[in-house]
Amino acid sequence: MKKKLISLLTVVALTVAALAGCGSSAKNTDESTTTGEETTKTSTVKAGFIFLHDENSTYDLNFMNAAKEACDKLGIEYVLKTNIPEGQECYEAACELADAGCNFIFADSFGHEDYMIEAAKEYPEVQFSHATGTKAHTENLDNFHNAFASIYDGRYLAGIAAGMKLNEMIDNGEITADQAKMGYVGAFTYAEVISGYTSFFLGARSVCPSATMEVTFTGSWYDETAEKEGANKLIQNGCVLISQHADSMGAPTACETAGVPNVSYNGSTVNACPNTFLVSSRINWAPYFEYAMGCVADGKAIDTDWCGTLENGAVELTELGTAVAEGTQEAIDAAKADLIAGKIHVFDISTFTVDGAALESYEADVDTDADYTPDHEVVIDGYFHESGEDFRSAPYFDVQIDGISLLDTAF
C-alpha cells in the first residue's frame, strides 16, 4: 500500500547496486510478524516481481506496495526488479529470479507476457503469473497464469464522482448542461483502455445525463510530458473535468495548475493536487499475491485466470478529495452495493448506443480457443459481460459508444 512507500524505497535503494540497474530488494523472513504454521508454510516460498517502471510510475508503485504488503503479511522473502522493458530483458529477468531460488514470479505489464511464457517453459517447477495478459488459458501450462480485476467497476464508481461534480458545476452556474464535457488521457487504444474510459463515462452519465467525453492518447504508458500536454489540449478544447489511464502525474498536475477537477488512477494525488483531486480507482493486488503465494506454499494449483472484484477487496476507491460535490460518497456507496448485488451492470446495453443503435449482440475475441477466434457472444441478459464474469480476466470491451469522441487513434 502507498503508506509503506518510504520503507519500500529504502529497501530498493540499499540493493540497487547489486543488480546492475535493476531495482531489487530481499526481505529477511526472520522479520516477519507471522508465526507458527503459517510461517512454516510460507517460508518455502520466495517471490520475484518484475516491474515495467519504478516507483515514479503510479501503476508500478501500486504493484510494488501490494507485493511488499503481501510478502510482509505472509513472511515471504522477495526480490523486486524495476525498469524491465517489454522485451527480451523480461525473459532474462525472470530467469535470473528463477536461478536465484524464486518459486513464484510475477510481471506487471501487458508486453511482458510472451517473455514470461518463454521462461515458464524453461522452468516448469516455478509458478509464473502475469497481469493484464490473455494467453494463460490457451498456452495450457500448469505454471503460467493470468490475473486482473473488474476495474471497470471501480472506474464506473469514480465516474459517478465525476458526474456529481459536473452537476454541481451546472447548478452553480459555472457551466451549462451542454458544456458538461469531460476529457480523458489514455495511453493506447487497447481494449483495457477503451473499457476503462467507457466505464468511467457511463458512471458519470448515470448521474449527469448530458455528459460527453473527449479522449486523447499518448502512445506510452508513462510519459509525463505527453500526458500533461494531452490534459492541457483537452482543457483547451473545453473539457471541464479530466481523468486518465496513463501512469505519471502529468495530467493531474496540469489540472491543478488550470484549476480543473481531476479523477486520477492507481492512487490518490491529493498531496500534489489538493484543490482539484476528486477520487482515484485502483486494483489492490495484495489479495491476488496472498492467494497465489498461498497456493505455492500449500502445493495447490493457481487459477489460470483470476479476476478480483469489489467484493473481495481487489477493486478499490481512494478517500474522496475535498473538491467533490456534496452527496458523492452516498452516491458511490449506493452504486457499489448495487454492483456487488448484481442489481446494476456497468455495460448495461440500455444505457448506451453505438452509431445510434442498441448493442444487442457482440462477438468478442476473448481468446478462449487456440485459434483466437472472435466468435464468443458476450452480450447476455441485457449487458456486455466484461472480464472476469465468464471469459478471460483481462478486459476485451473494445466498442466505441456514442457520446465519446476520439482526438487521435494512432496508437
Buried (B, 14 or more C-beta within 10 A) or exposed (E): EBEBBEEBBEBBEEBBEEBEEBBBBBBEBEEBEBEEEBBEBBBEBBBBBBBBBBBBBBBBBBBBBBBBBBBBBBBBBBBBBBBBBBEEBBBBBBBBBBEEEBBBBBBBBBBBBBBBBBBBEEBEEBBBBBBBBBBBBBBEBEBBBBBBBBBBBBBBBBBBBBBBBBBBBBEEEEBEEEBBBBBBBBBBBBBBBBBBBBBBBBBBBBBBEBBBBBBBBBEBBBBBEBBBBBBBBBBEEEBBBBBBBBBBBBBBBBBBBBEBBBBBBBBBBBEEBEBBBBBBBBBBBBBBBBBBBBBBBEEEEBBBBBBBBBEBEBBBBBEBBEBBBEEBBEBBEEBBEEBEEEEBBBBBBEBBEBEEEEBEEBEBBBBBEEEEEEEBEBBEEEBBBBBBBEBBBBBBBBBBBEBBEBBBEEE
